[in-house]
């Protein structure tokens, strides 16, 4: 009895998934809500990329100045190195995510 319910649940989920994937391809249109949400996410993505560039530059500049004016204090030098590495890694992560999203967008279009 439990296996039948599980089987029918999987079949129902497969049918719903199949309909959701191929409904836009069959009817050659996206609903207005999906188009609005898609354009909103594109705007948010562009804002994040635009904001992250100066933020990373400020963080790296702050790290360089901390290192420059540490006057030999090892803790400040370590903090400055962590700040610079963290900001560069996070900026690279944001750029990689942007690259991956644009790749998926061209493959699915």
N, C-alpha and C positions, 0 to 999 in steps of 0.2 A: 504494500500500500504506500509506504514512504517512498519507494523507488519510482512508483508511477507519478506521484506528485512532483518529485524532483525532475523526472523526465519531461513532464508537461510544462513545468516552469522553465526548463532550458529551451524547449521548443518555442514557448511563448516569447521568451527573451530574444531568441534568434529571429523570430518573425518580426518583432518590433525593431530590432537592430537592422535587419534587412530592409524594412520599409523606410526607416529613417535615412539610411545610406543612399538608397537608390531613388527615393522620391524626388529629390532635387534634380537628379540626372534624367529621370523619365519625363518630368514635366518642364524641364529646362528653365526653372525659375527658383529664386529664393524668396521666402516670405519676407515681408517688409520688416518685421521685428528682427529677423536674423541679419538682414542687411544693415539695419541700424546698429545692432550690437557689434557686428563685424567692423563697421567704420569707427565706432567708439573705441574698440580695442586697438585699431590701427593708430588713432590719435594718441591714445595713452602710451602706446609703444614708442611713437615718435617723440613725445614729451620726455619720456624716461631717457631715451638716448641723448636728447638735447641737453637735459639737465645733468646727466652723469658725466659728460665731458668736462665742464668747468668744475664740477664737484671733485672729480679725480685730480684735476690740476691743482686745485686749492689744497687738497689733502697731501699731495706729493710736495707741493711748495712748503706747506707747514712742516712736513717731516724733514725736509732739507734744512729749513731754518732752525728747527729744534736740534738737528744734528750739528749744525754750524755753531750755534750758541750754547752748546751743552757744556763747554769749558772742561771737557774730560770726564764728565759724570757718566758712568757706564749705564746707569738706569735710564737716563734721558736718551742716550744713544740707542739703547735697545728699544725704547718706546718709539723713537723716530723711525728706526728700521721696520718695526712692526707696522707702523702707520703707513709707511710708503709701500711695503709689500702688500698689505691688506687692500689699500686703495687701488693699486695696479691690478691685483687679482680680481677684485670686484668689477673694475672697469672692463677687464678682459672677459669676465663672465657675462656681463651685460651685452658686450659686442658679439660674443658667441651665441647667446640666446637670440639676438636679433638676426644673426646669420642663419641659424637653424629655422627660425620662424619664417623667414623669407624663402628658404629652400622648400619647406613644406607648402608654403603658399603657391609657389610656382609648380610644384609637383601635383598638387590637388586641383589646380585651376584648369 
